[in-house]
Every structure is written in C-alpha cells, then in structure tokens.
C-alpha cells in the first residue's frame, strides 16, 4: 500500500508534459440595417438661407432603418452643424437647425418612435422597440451671419445615422 501511495504522489508531482490552448471566435451581425433612401438637397429660398424644406426648393434626406430584432438598438441620427464643403465663409457664423421624424412605417405601432425620441444638441435618438422598416425624414437649415448673403458656390453637409446597441 505504501508503494502505491509513493507512485501516486510521484505521478501527481510530475510536470505536465502537454498543454493546449484552443481559441474561440465568433462574429456578431447587426440586427439593424441603415440605408440612405433619398439624398438631401439644399434649396436657397433667400440669400441668407439654405434649407432642405421642399416648400423652399429643397429635398429632405430620408434614411431607412430595417429593424430585425426589436428592443436591441437605438437609432441615432445627427443633423449637420457644419458644411463638409463650401465656398470660403470668412470665419462668419452659420446658424444651424434641424430635426428628425419617423415618417413612413411598416407597422403602425412604430408611431411610438416619435413619442419616445430623445433630442439633444443636433442629435435625435429613437428606441427601436418594434421590428420592421421605418423611414426617417431629416430637415436641415443653415442661416448665414446676420442678414448676410451666402457666397455663390456649392455647399455640402452630412447627416450621420447609426444603430447603437442598447
């Protein structure tokens, strides 16, 4: 019996001769898809204003969200606060306003998105609590200086739309 205990103790004290590490990997696919449906266009109803309002010759940008899993994401949409390209504005101030609203919806219950939205700075967040497709209309308006005319040229700005995991 004593010999068996000595052999067992020797085996347990022996160094481990082989080890293995096995990686585990995976990929998570978003269950929320963001697509530009309509590019926006600024209208120029007066010398001091650029706007996406259709009544002023503009075109609202429209972003579509396809929500595959409800209650997993928030839509975060930011309206412009600067031009990505423009003629020189000589350091003058451009005043920006914008808003985002859920307009078309594949499910009537999605109207709650507008009720439950949170607005801060130039950003609007919508809890995507219902699966389906929803189209967001984004308005943007830029007013130049104090009664100052925008210089002639091309102006561009960008709307940022994201799905943020909750």
Residue pairs with C-beta under 8 A, 6 or more apart in sequence:
30 73
30 163
31 67
31 68
31 69
31 72
31 73
32 65
32 66
32 67
32 68
32 69
32 72
32 73
32 75
32 128
32 163
33 65
33 66
33 68
33 163
34 63
34 64
34 65
34 75
34 161
34 162
34 163
35 63
35 64
35 65
35 66
36 61
36 62
36 63
36 64
36 161
37 62
37 63
37 64
37 135
38 59
38 60
38 61
38 62
39 59
39 61
40 52
40 58
40 59
40 60
40 61
40 138
40 140
40 159
41 52
41 58
41 59
42 50
42 51
42 52
42 58
42 140
42 142
42 155
42 157
43 50
43 51
43 52
43 53
43 54
43 56
43 57
43 58
43 59
44 50
44 56
44 57
44 150
45 51
45 53
45 56
45 57
47 149
47 150
48 143
48 144
48 145
48 147
48 148
48 149
48 150
49 56
49 141
49 142
49 143
49 144
50 58
50 141
50 142
50 150
50 155
51 58
51 139
51 140
51 141
51 142
52 58
52 59
52 60
52 61
52 138
52 139
52 140
52 141
53 60
53 139
53 141
54 60
60 137
60 138
60 139
61 137
61 138
61 140
61 159
62 103
62 135
62 136
62 137
62 138
63 77
63 135
63 136
63 138
63 159
63 161
64 133
64 134
64 135
64 136
65 75
65 128
65 133
65 134
65 135
65 136
65 161
65 163
66 132
66 133
67 73
67 128
67 130
67 131
67 132
67 133
67 134
68 131
69 131
70 128
70 129
70 130
70 131
71 127
71 128
71 129
71 166
72 128
72 165
72 166
73 128
73 163
73 164
73 165
73 166
74 125
74 126
74 127
74 128
74 163
74 164
74 166
75 113
75 125
75 126
75 128
75 134
75 136
75 161
75 162
75 163
75 164
76 123
76 124
76 125
76 160
76 161
76 162
76 163
76 164
77 100
77 123
77 124
77 125
77 126
77 136
77 138
77 159
77 160
77 161
77 162
78 122
78 123
78 124
78 159
78 160
78 161
79 96
79 98
79 99
79 100
79 122
79 123
79 124
79 138
79 139
79 140
79 159
80 96
80 98
80 122
80 140
80 142
80 157
80 158
80 159
81 96
81 122
82 94
82 96
82 157
83 89
83 94
83 142
83 155
83 156
83 157
84 156
84 157
84 158
85 154
85 155
85 156
86 153
86 154
86 155
86 156
87 150
87 151
87 152
87 153
87 154
87 155
88 151
89 144
89 151
92 144
92 145
92 148
93 144
93 145
94 142
94 143
94 144
94 145
95 142
95 143
95 144
96 122
96 140
96 141
96 142
97 140
97 141
97 143
98 122
98 138
98 139
98 140
98 141
99 119
99 124
99 138
99 139
100 117
100 124
100 136
100 137
100 138
100 139
101 114
101 136
101 137
102 110
102 111
102 113
102 114
102 117
102 126
102 134
102 135
102 136
103 135
103 136
103 137
104 134
104 135
105 111
105 113
105 132
105 133
105 134
105 135
106 132
106 133
106 134
107 130
107 131
107 132
109 130
110 130
110 132
110 134
112 129
112 130
113 126
113 127
113 128
113 129
113 130
113 134
114 126
116 126
116 127
116 129
117 124
117 125
117 126
118 124
118 125
119 125
125 164
126 136
127 166
128 134
128 163
136 161
138 159
140 157
140 159
142 155
142 157
144 150
